[in-house]
Amino acid sequence: MNKKIIIGAIIVVLVAIVGVFVFMGGTHDNDPTHLTVAAHSNIAEPEAGFNPLTGWGCGHQNYNPLVQSCLFKTDKNGSIVPDLATDFSVSDDGKTWTVNVRNDVKFSDNSTFNAEDVAFTFNTAKETESELDLTNIKNVTVVNDTCVKFNLVESRSTFIYDLRYVGIVPSDSYDNSTYGENPIGTGPYVLDHWDKGQQVIFKINDNYYGDKPYFTQITLLFPKEATWLELAKSGEIDVVPVATSALNQTVDGYQFIEKSAGRAQGVSLPYLNDTGVVYNGTMKVGNNVTADKSIRKALNVGINRQDMCDEIFLGHASPEFTGVDTRDYANINAKLADGDVSKAKQILKDGGWSDTDGDGIVEKNGLKASFDLYYPPDYLDRQSMATVFAEQAKELGIEVNLVGADWDTIYQNLYHSAGLMQQTSPDPYKSIYQQYHSKEMDGFYMNPNLYNNSDSDKLMEEAMHTSDLAKADLLWSQSALVNGGGWGPAGDAPWVWIANYKYNYFIKNGIDIGEQPDDLGNDILINVCEWSRTNSTA
């Protein structure tokens, strides 16, 4: 294994030994119906509290809200099925979605759930500044107590995902300033106690309309990744994520569970040339190295994804080429064979890049093939991936300068520098449209390289507006490779997608997590109502 990765892993272990004690007090008892879970890093402790209208449980995290139910949910087969909803229909023009809802549900404060709560939730969320993008909703109107209409600005085939991921709040008592710390919902649990910076305790909701869960209390911790292994070794925690530094570890009393998540990790490459444009007075735009297609193609062809999966993830990952390889709308023809250093060098040579001064880095018209790659150093997997990517790129004659930074700094530099990013959403609106459809500069991280292809745009727009979901999948797929271009590596190659990393957990022996849907492993609690403990001691 790479020496830099080994050193990073040693540092992680040392930090863990010190940091684990923060979570060792008061987390464990002997009640077998109490469950203690260390949250994965993709589920950050919410600063604004447990409020779905400000982002908790929504968006790219795919987290299943414990307190708030949604209109729809994902079943064990990965299908989106009714939850608070009973059924829905879509108008011929695709702009009106009519949803019927249950009439037998109460909130945790004993108030009655009805269509007014649904309309209030979405109308309020539409105006709330958060990661939720509900701008395509014109308004939501109540037909009667059990029926609500969603009126859209334009038809959108992916709107079902919005209905799947927004938790419903009570219209009568919602107060944005206090709700996050005292949430009221219709989900299987209620928030009992929140020790900020340490843990939150959820207890069973006696009003829950579904099958009552076996676990009557869930304690959710928000530890640093460096502490995960020591938390598992303590034996005090029932469910603990496994960091990349511990993938070859075993822990007595625990089973190692591996779950697919469609978690694509890769490198965003600035697509535009540097013409001196600065967005918002602070964000430089464009990079004359990565704007050259031969650079982007050479990287996609020359790097060895399987070697990275083996070295960084010890095989607990698979090569990723398009960012959506595991989805129904993937395009196998948009991939390129990789690991071919000779071919990559020929691509660079044909593109006018050559090493004229013998320093190992190719140049073109006096410009060195060199660019910065920003990554978050707190994530060991991304730190390792950035390091190995830079080493493999250097074999091709391309210099990648690594810059570890916080997310605010990374976002500030994405228009002119490469960024190590990931995506996990099964929603093609988030994983394709927002990622690749041309847009005006907005300082937001979606489409961070400002990719722009009118042929791809047209296919994505057709996919968005059709009411035929099978046709939509085909159109999404085609947008990856069209007329020699498109957002796939065989097209314009604006990204170098590298690995699809699986989510791994240490789960205490005797805990049965039931049958979970594929590609949602980042949401380990998605079916927590079906969990049980098969032995008698916690």
VEXROTI-292403 format. One line per field, with one value per residue (C-alpha): residue number from 1; residue in three letters; chain; x, y, z. Coordinates in nm, 3 decimals. Example, Ala and Ser with C-alpha at 12.3 -4.5 7.8 and 13.67 -1.06 7.14 Angstrom:
BEGIN
pos [1/2]
code [ALA/SER]
unit [A/A]
u [1.230/1.367]
v [-0.450/-0.106]
w [0.780/0.714]
This chain:
BEGIN
pos [1/2/3/4/5/6/7/8/9/10/11/12/13/14/15/16/17/18/19/20/21/22/23/24/25/26/27/28/29/30/31/32/33/34/35/36/37/38/39/40/41/42/43/44/45/46/47/48/49/50/51/52/53/54/55/56/57/58/59/60/61/62/63/64/65/66/67/68/69/70/71/72/73/74/75/76/77/78/79/80/81/82/83/84/85/86/87/88/89/90/91/92/93/94/95/96/97/98/99/100/101/102/103/104/105/106/107/108/109/110/111/112/113/114/115/116/117/118/119/120/121/122/123/124/125/126/127/128/129/130/131/132/133/134/135/136/137/138/139/140/141/142/143/144/145/146/147/148/149/150/151/152/153/154/155/156/157/158/159/160/161/162/163/164/165/166/167/168/169/170/171/172/173/174/175/176/177/178/179/180/181/182/183/184/185/186/187/188/189/190/191/192/193/194/195/196/197/198/199/200/201/202/203/204/205/206/207/208/209/210/211/212/213/214/215/216/217/218/219/220/221/222/223/224/225/226/227/228/229/230/231/232/233/234/235/236/237/238/239/240/241/242/243/244/245/246/247/248/249/250/251/252/253/254/255/256/257/258/259/260/261/262/263/264/265/266/267/268/269/270/271/272/273/274/275/276/277/278/279/280/281/282/283/284/285/286/287/288/289/290/291/292/293/294/295/296/297/298/299/300/301/302/303/304/305/306/307/308/309/310/311/312/313/314/315/316/317/318/319/320/321/322/323/324/325/326/327/328/329/330/331/332/333/334/335/336/337/338/339/340/341/342/343/344/345/346/347/348/349/350/351/352/353/354/355/356/357/358/359/360/361/362/363/364/365/366/367/368/369/370/371/372/373/374/375/376/377/378/379/380/381/382/383/384/385/386/387/388/389/390/391/392/393/394/395/396/397/398/399/400/401/402/403/404/405/406/407/408/409/410/411/412/413/414/415/416/417/418/419/420/421/422/423/424/425/426/427/428/429/430/431/432/433/434/435/436/437/438/439/440/441/442/443/444/445/446/447/448/449/450/451/452/453/454/455/456/457/458/459/460/461/462/463/464/465/466/467/468/469/470/471/472/473/474/475/476/477/478/479/480/481/482/483/484/485/486/487/488/489/490/491/492/493/494/495/496/497/498/499/500/501/502/503/504/505/506/507/508/509/510/511/512/513/514/515/516/517/518/519/520/521/522/523/524/525/526/527/528/529/530/531/532/533/534/535/536/537/538]
code [MET/ASN/LYS/LYS/ILE/ILE/ILE/GLY/ALA/ILE/ILE/VAL/VAL/LEU/VAL/ALA/ILE/VAL/GLY/VAL/PHE/VAL/PHE/MET/GLY/GLY/THR/HIS/ASP/ASN/ASP/PRO/THR/HIS/LEU/THR/VAL/ALA/ALA/HIS/SER/ASN/ILE/ALA/GLU/PRO/GLU/ALA/GLY/PHE/ASN/PRO/LEU/THR/GLY/TRP/GLY/CYS/GLY/HIS/GLN/ASN/TYR/ASN/PRO/LEU/VAL/GLN/SER/CYS/LEU/PHE/LYS/THR/ASP/LYS/ASN/GLY/SER/ILE/VAL/PRO/ASP/LEU/ALA/THR/ASP/PHE/SER/VAL/SER/ASP/ASP/GLY/LYS/THR/TRP/THR/VAL/ASN/VAL/ARG/ASN/ASP/VAL/LYS/PHE/SER/ASP/ASN/SER/THR/PHE/ASN/ALA/GLU/ASP/VAL/ALA/PHE/THR/PHE/ASN/THR/ALA/LYS/GLU/THR/GLU/SER/GLU/LEU/ASP/LEU/THR/ASN/ILE/LYS/ASN/VAL/THR/VAL/VAL/ASN/ASP/THR/CYS/VAL/LYS/PHE/ASN/LEU/VAL/GLU/SER/ARG/SER/THR/PHE/ILE/TYR/ASP/LEU/ARG/TYR/VAL/GLY/ILE/VAL/PRO/SER/ASP/SER/TYR/ASP/ASN/SER/THR/TYR/GLY/GLU/ASN/PRO/ILE/GLY/THR/GLY/PRO/TYR/VAL/LEU/ASP/HIS/TRP/ASP/LYS/GLY/GLN/GLN/VAL/ILE/PHE/LYS/ILE/ASN/ASP/ASN/TYR/TYR/GLY/ASP/LYS/PRO/TYR/PHE/THR/GLN/ILE/THR/LEU/LEU/PHE/PRO/LYS/GLU/ALA/THR/TRP/LEU/GLU/LEU/ALA/LYS/SER/GLY/GLU/ILE/ASP/VAL/VAL/PRO/VAL/ALA/THR/SER/ALA/LEU/ASN/GLN/THR/VAL/ASP/GLY/TYR/GLN/PHE/ILE/GLU/LYS/SER/ALA/GLY/ARG/ALA/GLN/GLY/VAL/SER/LEU/PRO/TYR/LEU/ASN/ASP/THR/GLY/VAL/VAL/TYR/ASN/GLY/THR/MET/LYS/VAL/GLY/ASN/ASN/VAL/THR/ALA/ASP/LYS/SER/ILE/ARG/LYS/ALA/LEU/ASN/VAL/GLY/ILE/ASN/ARG/GLN/ASP/MET/CYS/ASP/GLU/ILE/PHE/LEU/GLY/HIS/ALA/SER/PRO/GLU/PHE/THR/GLY/VAL/ASP/THR/ARG/ASP/TYR/ALA/ASN/ILE/ASN/ALA/LYS/LEU/ALA/ASP/GLY/ASP/VAL/SER/LYS/ALA/LYS/GLN/ILE/LEU/LYS/ASP/GLY/GLY/TRP/SER/ASP/THR/ASP/GLY/ASP/GLY/ILE/VAL/GLU/LYS/ASN/GLY/LEU/LYS/ALA/SER/PHE/ASP/LEU/TYR/TYR/PRO/PRO/ASP/TYR/LEU/ASP/ARG/GLN/SER/MET/ALA/THR/VAL/PHE/ALA/GLU/GLN/ALA/LYS/GLU/LEU/GLY/ILE/GLU/VAL/ASN/LEU/VAL/GLY/ALA/ASP/TRP/ASP/THR/ILE/TYR/GLN/ASN/LEU/TYR/HIS/SER/ALA/GLY/LEU/MET/GLN/GLN/THR/SER/PRO/ASP/PRO/TYR/LYS/SER/ILE/TYR/GLN/GLN/TYR/HIS/SER/LYS/GLU/MET/ASP/GLY/PHE/TYR/MET/ASN/PRO/ASN/LEU/TYR/ASN/ASN/SER/ASP/SER/ASP/LYS/LEU/MET/GLU/GLU/ALA/MET/HIS/THR/SER/ASP/LEU/ALA/LYS/ALA/ASP/LEU/LEU/TRP/SER/GLN/SER/ALA/LEU/VAL/ASN/GLY/GLY/GLY/TRP/GLY/PRO/ALA/GLY/ASP/ALA/PRO/TRP/VAL/TRP/ILE/ALA/ASN/TYR/LYS/TYR/ASN/TYR/PHE/ILE/LYS/ASN/GLY/ILE/ASP/ILE/GLY/GLU/GLN/PRO/ASP/ASP/LEU/GLY/ASN/ASP/ILE/LEU/ILE/ASN/VAL/CYS/GLU/TRP/SER/ARG/THR/ASN/SER/THR/ALA]
unit [A/A/A/A/A/A/A/A/A/A/A/A/A/A/A/A/A/A/A/A/A/A/A/A/A/A/A/A/A/A/A/A/A/A/A/A/A/A/A/A/A/A/A/A/A/A/A/A/A/A/A/A/A/A/A/A/A/A/A/A/A/A/A/A/A/A/A/A/A/A/A/A/A/A/A/A/A/A/A/A/A/A/A/A/A/A/A/A/A/A/A/A/A/A/A/A/A/A/A/A/A/A/A/A/A/A/A/A/A/A/A/A/A/A/A/A/A/A/A/A/A/A/A/A/A/A/A/A/A/A/A/A/A/A/A/A/A/A/A/A/A/A/A/A/A/A/A/A/A/A/A/A/A/A/A/A/A/A/A/A/A/A/A/A/A/A/A/A/A/A/A/A/A/A/A/A/A/A/A/A/A/A/A/A/A/A/A/A/A/A/A/A/A/A/A/A/A/A/A/A/A/A/A/A/A/A/A/A/A/A/A/A/A/A/A/A/A/A/A/A/A/A/A/A/A/A/A/A/A/A/A/A/A/A/A/A/A/A/A/A/A/A/A/A/A/A/A/A/A/A/A/A/A/A/A/A/A/A/A/A/A/A/A/A/A/A/A/A/A/A/A/A/A/A/A/A/A/A/A/A/A/A/A/A/A/A/A/A/A/A/A/A/A/A/A/A/A/A/A/A/A/A/A/A/A/A/A/A/A/A/A/A/A/A/A/A/A/A/A/A/A/A/A/A/A/A/A/A/A/A/A/A/A/A/A/A/A/A/A/A/A/A/A/A/A/A/A/A/A/A/A/A/A/A/A/A/A/A/A/A/A/A/A/A/A/A/A/A/A/A/A/A/A/A/A/A/A/A/A/A/A/A/A/A/A/A/A/A/A/A/A/A/A/A/A/A/A/A/A/A/A/A/A/A/A/A/A/A/A/A/A/A/A/A/A/A/A/A/A/A/A/A/A/A/A/A/A/A/A/A/A/A/A/A/A/A/A/A/A/A/A/A/A/A/A/A/A/A/A/A/A/A/A/A/A/A/A/A/A/A/A/A/A/A/A/A/A/A/A/A/A/A/A/A/A/A/A/A/A/A/A/A/A/A/A/A/A/A/A/A/A/A/A/A/A/A/A/A/A/A/A/A/A/A/A/A/A/A/A/A/A/A/A/A/A/A/A/A/A/A/A/A/A/A/A/A/A/A/A/A/A/A/A/A/A/A/A/A]
u [0.000/0.113/0.332/0.133/-0.185/-0.021/0.096/-0.255/-0.402/-0.161/-0.261/-0.628/-0.572/-0.390/-0.666/-0.925/-0.769/-0.800/-1.138/-1.337/-1.379/-1.614/-1.880/-1.813/-2.028/-2.392/-2.453/-2.514/-2.769/-2.892/-3.233/-3.228/-3.489/-3.252/-3.031/-2.718/-2.599/-2.290/-2.392/-2.186/-2.014/-2.276/-2.529/-2.396/-2.547/-2.790/-2.710/-3.071/-3.207/-3.419/-3.626/-3.695/-3.773/-3.415/-3.257/-3.262/-3.332/-3.358/-3.168/-2.854/-2.820/-3.120/-3.162/-3.491/-3.644/-3.711/-3.947/-4.120/-4.285/-4.291/-4.566/-4.373/-4.096/-3.856/-3.936/-3.696/-3.701/-3.592/-3.934/-4.097/-4.428/-4.694/-4.641/-4.857/-4.994/-5.238/-5.201/-5.133/-5.206/-5.042/-5.219/-5.163/-4.934/-4.735/-4.779/-5.033/-4.976/-5.276/-5.193/-5.444/-5.339/-5.433/-5.717/-5.602/-5.282/-5.203/-4.895/-4.691/-4.870/-5.209/-5.315/-5.471/-5.273/-5.449/-5.389/-5.347/-5.025/-4.891/-4.969/-4.818/-4.501/-4.425/-4.533/-4.312/-4.018/-4.033/-3.957/-3.697/-3.329/-3.178/-3.039/-3.397/-3.466/-3.843/-3.844/-4.036/-4.341/-4.576/-4.800/-4.969/-5.343/-5.583/-5.874/-6.016/-5.884/-5.742/-5.642/-5.378/-5.269/-4.910/-4.903/-4.565/-4.401/-4.301/-4.353/-4.088/-4.060/-3.843/-4.092/-4.171/-3.832/-3.933/-4.245/-4.023/-3.769/-3.958/-4.083/-4.427/-4.464/-4.785/-4.935/-5.104/-4.799/-4.493/-4.254/-3.932/-3.739/-3.817/-3.922/-3.571/-3.519/-3.875/-3.989/-4.341/-4.405/-4.589/-4.281/-4.203/-4.000/-4.006/-3.705/-3.661/-3.331/-3.051/-2.703/-2.560/-2.222/-2.266/-2.591/-2.963/-3.211/-3.528/-3.808/-4.097/-4.396/-4.706/-4.918/-4.727/-4.969/-4.735/-4.607/-4.449/-4.070/-3.893/-3.647/-3.821/-3.525/-3.253/-2.947/-2.776/-2.415/-2.227/-1.861/-1.559/-1.450/-1.122/-1.309/-1.522/-1.300/-1.240/-1.613/-1.675/-1.397/-1.554/-1.852/-2.085/-2.229/-2.461/-2.396/-2.069/-1.952/-1.622/-1.359/-1.139/-0.843/-1.025/-1.160/-0.927/-1.019/-1.247/-1.409/-1.512/-1.886/-1.962/-2.054/-1.906/-2.189/-2.126/-2.400/-2.403/-2.492/-2.418/-2.165/-1.968/-1.647/-1.449/-1.274/-1.455/-1.245/-1.310/-1.457/-1.411/-1.097/-0.959/-1.050/-1.013/-1.375/-1.435/-1.776/-1.919/-1.589/-1.422/-1.449/-1.203/-1.353/-1.185/-0.865/-0.670/-0.529/-0.845/-1.045/-0.840/-1.035/-0.718/-0.620/-0.959/-0.962/-0.607/-0.690/-1.002/-0.809/-0.480/-0.579/-0.637/-0.964/-0.941/-0.597/-0.744/-1.031/-0.787/-0.533/-0.764/-1.072/-0.914/-1.162/-1.471/-1.547/-1.592/-1.459/-1.689/-1.687/-1.996/-2.107/-2.430/-2.296/-2.530/-2.847/-3.124/-3.037/-2.665/-2.512/-2.257/-2.143/-2.039/-1.757/-1.393/-1.143/-0.895/-0.549/-0.386/-0.092/0.044/-0.290/-0.329/0.014/-0.077/-0.397/-0.186/0.062/-0.216/-0.358/-0.033/0.105/0.471/0.749/0.999/1.211/1.243/1.085/0.824/0.533/0.395/0.340/0.145/0.230/0.434/0.156/0.241/-0.015/-0.056/-0.366/-0.481/-0.706/-0.903/-1.019/-1.152/-0.866/-1.101/-1.214/-0.935/-1.082/-1.082/-0.738/-0.608/-0.791/-0.649/-0.298/-0.319/-0.493/-0.207/0.051/-0.119/-0.167/0.206/0.281/0.091/0.287/0.018/0.092/-0.184/-0.118/-0.312/-0.488/-0.664/-0.934/-1.271/-1.586/-1.637/-1.290/-1.343/-1.669/-1.500/-1.244/-1.445/-1.491/-1.116/-0.970/-1.044/-1.242/-1.274/-1.649/-1.906/-2.274/-2.515/-2.862/-3.081/-3.272/-3.155/-3.248/-2.972/-2.722/-2.749/-2.953/-2.806/-2.462/-2.434/-2.710/-2.568/-2.640/-2.559/-2.287/-2.444/-2.163/-2.336/-2.153/-2.388/-2.228/-1.911/-1.707/-1.971/-2.010/-2.217/-2.336/-2.653/-2.716/-2.700/-2.914/-3.187/-3.201/-3.199/-3.487/-3.686/-3.617/-3.734/-4.060/-4.182/-4.445/-4.313/-4.053/-3.906/-3.859/-3.707/-3.444/-3.352/-3.316/-3.103/-2.883/-2.851/-2.748/-2.420/-2.305/-2.454/-2.298/-1.948/-2.004/-2.204/-2.108/-1.970/-1.596/-1.645/-1.796/-1.667/-1.532/-1.588/-1.528/-1.295/-1.522/-1.312/-1.481/-1.818/-1.746/-1.965/-2.082/-1.954/-2.066/-1.978/-2.313/-2.333/-2.401/-2.767/-2.904/-3.114/-3.141/-3.393/-3.397/-3.277/-3.302/-2.997/-2.786/-2.913/-2.651/-2.570/-2.907/-2.853/-3.167/-3.396/-3.591/-3.523/-3.885/-3.804/-3.493/-3.478/-3.232/-3.235/-3.030/-3.145/-2.870/-2.780]
v [0.000/0.357/0.497/0.820/0.619/0.413/0.728/0.872/0.555/0.566/0.924/0.825/0.549/0.781/1.038/0.765/0.647/0.999/1.088/0.775/0.857/1.143/0.886/0.626/0.768/0.676/0.518/0.158/-0.022/-0.379/-0.333/-0.546/-0.316/-0.019/0.033/0.251/0.361/0.558/0.765/0.748/1.071/1.123/1.185/1.495/1.630/1.896/2.247/2.353/2.049/1.763/1.964/1.819/2.166/2.276/1.960/1.693/1.356/1.496/1.546/1.354/1.187/0.959/0.931/0.781/1.023/0.861/1.131/1.246/1.011/1.093/1.052/0.762/0.528/0.278/-0.091/-0.385/-0.424/-0.063/0.042/0.367/0.279/0.473/0.559/0.853/0.853/0.589/0.650/0.925/1.027/1.262/1.487/1.438/1.742/1.618/1.946/1.834/1.549/1.448/1.256/1.087/1.045/0.829/0.923/0.717/0.896/1.116/1.322/1.245/1.533/1.364/1.617/1.467/1.439/1.548/1.701/2.049/1.932/1.806/2.133/2.336/2.126/2.158/2.521/2.611/2.397/2.565/2.900/2.769/2.815/2.469/2.192/2.115/2.224/2.252/2.554/2.361/2.356/2.641/2.570/2.289/2.306/2.109/1.935/1.785/1.627/1.328/1.477/1.730/1.868/1.956/2.215/2.224/2.496/2.234/1.861/1.658/1.279/1.275/1.453/1.126/1.154/1.487/1.319/1.038/1.252/1.539/1.458/1.596/1.847/1.962/2.281/2.387/2.390/2.428/2.705/2.725/2.875/2.592/2.291/2.151/2.092/1.981/1.804/1.664/1.403/1.088/0.863/0.561/0.760/1.088/1.292/1.242/1.412/1.584/1.634/1.860/1.749/1.399/1.212/1.226/0.981/0.877/0.685/0.498/0.698/0.541/0.704/0.545/0.403/0.134/-0.187/-0.104/-0.144/-0.390/-0.126/0.112/0.351/0.453/0.648/0.809/0.927/1.160/1.057/1.149/0.885/0.846/0.705/0.444/0.139/0.210/0.258/-0.088/-0.241/-0.089/-0.321/-0.042/0.047/-0.177/-0.032/0.135/0.241/0.096/0.345/0.261/0.226/-0.062/-0.261/-0.552/-0.550/-0.781/-0.701/-0.969/-0.985/-0.805/-0.906/-0.717/-0.600/-0.462/-0.261/-0.119/0.250/0.363/0.592/0.716/0.902/1.093/1.406/1.704/1.874/2.241/2.241/2.604/2.791/3.060/3.386/3.603/3.572/3.592/3.499/3.706/3.889/3.594/3.273/3.231/3.057/2.818/2.617/2.600/2.256/2.067/2.252/2.055/1.740/1.536/1.591/1.474/1.176/1.072/1.072/0.861/0.611/0.609/0.571/0.222/0.218/-0.142/-0.081/0.211/-0.001/-0.267/-0.029/0.221/0.013/-0.334/-0.455/-0.314/-0.100/-0.141/0.068/0.358/0.518/0.736/0.819/0.622/0.281/0.097/0.286/0.182/0.476/0.391/0.381/0.104/0.256/0.576/0.393/0.369/0.092/0.221/0.136/0.187/0.422/0.391/0.483/0.777/0.909/0.877/1.075/1.351/1.342/1.360/1.653/1.848/1.773/1.666/1.678/1.916/1.991/1.638/1.701/1.430/1.673/1.738/2.088/2.249/2.592/2.663/2.554/2.280/2.002/2.091/2.167/2.173/1.907/2.007/1.737/1.715/1.580/1.473/1.180/0.922/0.752/1.078/1.174/0.837/0.860/1.206/1.080/0.773/0.968/1.221/0.943/0.768/1.098/1.169/0.842/0.991/1.317/1.519/1.698/1.709/1.937/1.825/2.084/1.966/2.212/2.256/2.239/2.616/2.653/2.359/2.507/2.845/2.692/2.439/2.660/2.671/2.370/2.000/1.870/1.523/1.474/1.200/1.139/0.874/0.981/0.739/1.045/1.124/1.489/1.514/1.265/1.371/1.687/1.899/1.754/1.809/2.033/2.370/2.650/3.006/3.046/3.037/2.942/2.614/2.282/2.116/2.104/2.232/2.230/2.426/2.149/2.252/2.041/2.139/1.785/1.642/1.929/1.849/1.480/1.564/1.807/1.542/1.295/1.548/1.624/1.284/1.104/0.765/0.663/0.386/0.637/0.880/0.622/0.570/0.945/0.992/0.712/0.860/1.199/1.044/0.983/1.178/1.284/1.215/1.424/1.392/1.377/1.020/0.946/0.825/1.168/1.497/1.339/1.635/1.402/1.118/0.892/0.639/0.410/0.299/0.257/0.031/0.130/-0.107/-0.154/-0.346/-0.470/-0.647/-1.019/-1.102/-0.795/-0.878/-0.582/-0.750/-0.720/-0.386/-0.234/-0.233/0.081/0.257/0.130/0.485/0.476/0.182/0.270/0.280/-0.025/0.007/-0.082/-0.435/-0.473/-0.698/-0.842/-1.218/-1.272/-1.176/-0.934/-0.593]
w [0.000/-0.069/0.215/0.237/0.287/0.562/0.743/0.715/0.861/1.157/1.230/1.214/1.471/1.711/1.688/1.743/2.068/2.208/2.058/2.131/2.499/2.411/2.324/2.591/2.866/2.911/2.572/2.671/2.885/2.914/2.756/2.437/2.279/2.296/1.992/1.974/1.630/1.530/1.229/0.911/0.808/0.536/0.815/0.985/1.305/1.180/1.299/1.244/1.422/1.297/1.055/0.708/0.571/0.633/0.495/0.768/0.613/0.263/-0.057/-0.152/0.188/0.120/0.496/0.608/0.862/1.197/1.320/1.001/0.753/0.382/0.127/-0.026/0.088/-0.065/-0.016/0.006/-0.373/-0.424/-0.553/-0.441/-0.274/-0.078/0.287/0.401/0.048/-0.076/-0.450/-0.705/-1.063/-1.311/-1.562/-1.934/-1.952/-1.651/-1.462/-1.203/-0.960/-0.753/-0.436/-0.209/0.156/0.453/0.690/0.989/1.095/1.394/1.466/1.776/1.958/1.888/1.622/1.309/0.987/0.666/0.325/0.475/0.642/0.308/0.131/0.415/0.422/0.053/0.017/0.314/0.200/-0.140/0.023/0.268/0.193/0.219/0.001/-0.106/-0.462/-0.492/-0.721/-0.984/-0.756/-0.846/-0.550/-0.360/-0.304/-0.085/-0.260/0.059/0.379/0.194/-0.142/-0.245/-0.584/-0.673/-0.950/-1.123/-1.329/-1.585/-1.610/-1.435/-1.453/-1.140/-0.912/-0.735/-0.563/-0.405/-0.273/-0.141/0.046/0.213/0.563/0.653/0.940/1.117/0.972/1.298/1.525/1.301/1.409/1.210/1.502/1.744/1.539/1.481/1.854/1.922/1.606/1.572/1.307/1.208/1.193/1.410/1.665/1.856/1.964/2.339/2.415/2.222/2.368/2.100/1.977/2.118/2.074/2.012/2.164/1.984/2.156/2.003/1.880/2.032/1.759/1.472/1.215/1.083/1.239/1.572/1.561/1.791/1.909/2.147/2.171/1.928/2.040/1.743/1.784/1.550/1.596/1.387/1.138/1.327/1.630/1.454/1.503/1.871/1.924/1.782/1.993/2.303/2.254/2.366/2.023/1.822/1.474/1.374/1.025/0.903/0.787/0.489/0.728/0.904/0.609/0.688/1.058/1.251/1.585/1.834/1.878/1.553/1.201/0.906/0.679/0.331/0.158/-0.193/-0.216/-0.569/-0.403/-0.702/-0.624/-0.883/-0.998/-1.148/-1.418/-1.508/-1.859/-1.963/-2.066/-1.840/-2.012/-1.705/-1.595/-1.219/-1.082/-0.798/-0.765/-0.591/-0.795/-1.081/-1.382/-1.624/-1.653/-1.979/-1.897/-1.804/-2.073/-2.327/-2.413/-2.470/-2.105/-1.982/-2.219/-2.129/-1.759/-1.814/-2.027/-1.836/-1.473/-1.339/-1.146/-1.035/-0.884/-0.690/-0.563/-0.447/-0.294/-0.126/-0.048/-0.028/-0.287/-0.112/-0.416/-0.789/-1.078/-1.166/-1.511/-1.555/-1.201/-1.252/-1.354/-1.113/-1.203/-1.443/-1.668/-1.710/-2.058/-2.103/-2.433/-2.256/-2.077/-2.187/-2.122/-1.866/-1.731/-2.070/-2.007/-2.361/-2.517/-2.277/-2.374/-2.741/-2.680/-2.524/-2.811/-3.070/-2.876/-2.907/-2.559/-2.527/-2.270/-2.431/-2.124/-1.990/-1.649/-1.696/-1.739/-2.087/-2.222/-2.502/-2.641/-2.329/-2.091/-1.840/-1.795/-1.429/-1.221/-0.858/-0.708/-0.397/-0.157/0.203/0.419/0.701/0.484/0.466/0.158/-0.039/0.087/-0.030/-0.361/-0.430/-0.355/-0.579/-0.857/-0.858/-0.871/-1.163/-1.347/-1.316/-1.499/-1.793/-1.778/-1.598/-1.271/-1.010/-0.712/-0.404/-0.188/0.128/0.229/0.401/0.190/0.172/0.022/-0.212/-0.346/-0.386/-0.624/-0.826/-1.133/-1.199/-1.014/-0.998/-0.702/-0.551/-0.518/-0.475/-0.546/-0.426/-0.536/-0.734/-0.860/-1.217/-1.165/-0.904/-1.048/-1.415/-1.476/-1.196/-1.256/-1.632/-1.768/-1.875/-1.630/-1.540/-1.278/-0.934/-0.698/-0.617/-0.634/-0.884/-1.230/-1.062/-1.383/-1.582/-1.838/-2.140/-2.433/-2.619/-2.751/-2.398/-2.270/-2.521/-2.422/-2.051/-2.100/-2.287/-2.006/-1.748/-1.927/-2.040/-1.835/-1.954/-1.693/-1.912/-2.192/-1.943/-1.841/-2.206/-2.264/-1.953/-2.080/-2.429/-2.290/-2.173/-2.531/-2.820/-3.152/-3.024/-2.713/-2.394/-2.027/-2.029/-2.058/-2.416/-2.491/-2.353/-2.032/-1.795/-1.498/-1.411/-1.210/-1.023/-0.772/-0.643/-0.274/-0.066/0.281/0.546/0.905/1.218/1.349/1.681/1.666/1.718/1.541/1.236/0.995/0.766/0.389/0.254/-0.095/-0.320/-0.370/-0.056/0.186/0.294/0.471/0.705/0.907/0.603/0.729/1.102/1.180/1.060/1.277/1.582/1.830/1.826/2.142/2.489/2.594/2.457]
